[in-house]
Amino acid sequence: NRIVPAIEWQVDKNFLLKADIAILDLLAHNNWKRPVYFAVTVGSESYLNLEDYFQLEGLAYRLVPVKNLSSQDGQSGRVQSDIMYNNLMNKFKWGGLNDSRVYLDENNLRMTMNLRNNFARLAETLLFENKKDSALKVLDRCMEVMPDKTVPYNMFILKIAEVYYRIGLSSLIDGAIEKAPNVEVHNDHAIKSANGIVKRLAEIYENDLQYYFSLKGSLAKSVERDMQQSMAVMQELVRLAKEANQTQLVKELEG
């Protein structure tokens, strides 16, 4: 019932590359006979302003005749939770990302940012759909296949911690209403998982800040942006801990 009679959008480029013309030609003549996908890893300029009709299913957006009025998380594409859950949890092969014997170069590690972001987006959507058990499984799977020991935490893990906290807090409310033991277990696991991420991130960024503050002159100036980012991450960690009522953790972070 949400399918639009026609896809309408504007291409606001001043010029078109051959690749752009090829995409427009494909869209004009495909007639929905085959699915059309755009990789999440390409620049937004390659999307030709079609993001309002994107459906996220994993590492690709599928073009669908459904207009997204708004995204749940403010990012491109509407998350199709059923398809994406099956892809991330059952179909995708992770290739030893959690094996310390497997070497991950800079390109591999950059890709993991997309992967963690997608896990977080899926979990947040599942939580919005009141599928807390599935959301928790998604986050746990993310931590299993990309642990800190092989894929070091960075700011892209913040959303994982946030959704863990939200699952824990919503389970706490449900447990108070239902008095259900399994809900209490979910709450405890989710909060502990979030706290573990927050503590580790704080350790990483505190060490970074100590290094940045030790620099003088032109060297200090060259890391100003990194310093500001690290301070922003620390502030976000405090905010998350406060919202989750983790009083002791807040004291540790602010101390």
N, C-alpha and C positions, 0 to 999 in steps of 0.2 A: 504493500500500500504506500510505500515511500518512493517507489520508482517514479522518476520524473519523465515527462513526455519527450524531453530533449535535453541534452547536455549543452549548457550555454556558458561560455567563459571567454575571457579576453587574453590574447597574447600581447603583452606590453613591451616586447623587445623592439629595438630599433632596426634589428636585422635578424635574419634567420639563417642558421647553418644548414648544411645538407642533412645532418642528422635530425634537425627540427622538422625539416620538410618531409623527411621519410616518416617521422612519427605522425605528422598531420595527414599524410597520404594513407597511412595504415588505419588511422582512426576513421577516415572518411569512407573507407571501402571494406573494413572488417565486418561491419554489420553484426557485431556480437557473436560471430561464429566461433571465434577462439578467444580465450581470456587474454587481456593485455596487462602486463605487469611492468612496474618501474622499480628498480633496485633502490633500497633505502640508503645505499652508500654513495649515490651520485649526487652532484650538486643540485640545489633546488631550481637552478635555471634550466635544467633538463626536463623539469616537470611541466613547463609551458603553462603555469598557473592552473593546472588541473587538480590541485590538492583537495579542493572541495569535494571531489568525487573519488577520493582514494579510500581504500579499505586495507588496513594493515593485517597481513596474514603470517608474518614471520620476518624474513629479510627482504620482503618485497611488498610494494603497495599494488593492489589490484584495482584497476579502473572499473568502477561500477556506476550504473545510472541512478545512484542515490546520492542526493546532496547532503553533505554534513552541515547541519546548522551550527554546531559547535563541537569541538573535540573535548573529551572528558579531561585531558591533561594539557590542552593548549598546544599540542604538537600536530604534525601533519597526519591526516588520515583517521578514519574511524576504526577502532580495534574490533575485528571480528573474532570474538573470544573463543568460540567453538573450534574454528579452523586453526587459529593461532595456537591454542592449547595443544591440539593434536600434533602440530608441527614441532613445537618446542619440546614437548614432553615425550613424544613417541617416535617421530620421524627423523628429527635431526640427529646426526652422528657428530659427536663432539671432538673426536680425534685426539684425545689425550691432553686436553687443556689443563687437566688436573694432575698430570704426571710430571713431576719435577725433572724427569730425564728428557722431556720433550722441550726443545729450544723454541722459544717464542721471540721472533725478532720484532722490530718496531712496528712493522705493518700488521703483524698478527695481533699485537697488543692494542693497536688502534681499533682493530675490528671488534675486540672484546668490549669496547665502549658501546658500540651499537648493540651488541648482544645483551649486555646488562641493562641497557636502556629499554630494550624490547621486553625482557623479562619483567621489568618494573611496570611498564605500560600494561602488559597483560594482567599482572597481578592486581593492579589498581582497578582495571576494568572489571575483573571478576569480583573484587570487593564491592564495587559500585552495584554489581548485579546480585549482591548478597550471596555470593558463592565463596564463603570464607575458607572452606576446606580446600577448594581448588586453588585459591589465591595463595594460601600457605604452602601448598605443594610446589607451586611455581617458584616461589622465592627460595624454598629449600633446594630445589633443583638447580637454580642459579648458583647458589653457594656451593653446591656439590661439584658442578662441572667447572666452575671458575673460582677456586679458593684463593685466598690472599697469598698463599705460599708460592703460587705459580703465576697468578694474575694480580699483581699488587693493587690494593684498594686505591682509588682516587675519587674525585668529586662525583663521578658517575655512579658510585655505590650509595650516595646519599638517599636517592629515591627508594632503594631497596630497604634501607633502614626505616625510612618514613612509613612505607606501606606495612612493614613488620609491626611497627608501633600501632598503626591504625587497626590492624587485625587484632592485636592484643587488647587494645582499648575497647573495640566493639565486642570482642569475646567476653571481656570483663563485664560489660553491661548486660550481655545476653545471659551470662552465668548468674548474675545477681537476680535476673528476672526468672530464669528457668531452673536455677539451682542444679545445673547439669554438670557432672564431673568432667566429661570430655571437653566441655567448653573451657573449664578452668585449666586443663592441660594445654589446650591451644593457646590460651592467653599467656601462660607461663613460658612456653616455648617461643612464642612470637616476641615477647618483651625481652627475653634473654638474648635472642638472636640479634635484635636491634641494638641492645646495649653492647654486645660484643663488637658489632660493626662500628658503633660510635666511639668506643674506647680505642679501637685499633686506628681508626681514622685520626682521632685526636693525637695519638702518639706520632703518627706519620707527619702530620702538619705542624705539630709543635717542634719536631726535629728540624723540619724545613725552615720554620720561622727563626729558630735559634741560629741556623746557618746564615739566613738572610740578614739578620740584625748584626751578625759578626763582621759583615762586609763594610768597607769604607769607600768614600769618594765615588769614582766612576763605576766601580764594581757594584756598589749599593744601588746606584741609579739604574744599572742594567737589569736588576731583579725587582724593580718596583712593582711591575705588573704581577709577577709571581707572588710577591709578598702580599699584595692586596687580595689576590685570589685565595691565598692560604688563610688570611684573616677572615675573609668572607665565609670560608668553609667552617672555621672554628665557631663563628657566630651562628651559623646554621645548625651546627651540632648542639649548641646550647639551646637554641630554640626548640629543636626536636625533643631534647630531653625534658625541657620544661613542659611542653605540651603533653608529654607522656607521663607527667608527674613523677619523674625519676629524680627525686630530690637529692639523694646522695651523689648520683652521677653529675648533676648540675654543679654541686659543690666542687667535685673533682675537676670538672672542666673549667670552672671560673677561678679555681685556686691556682 
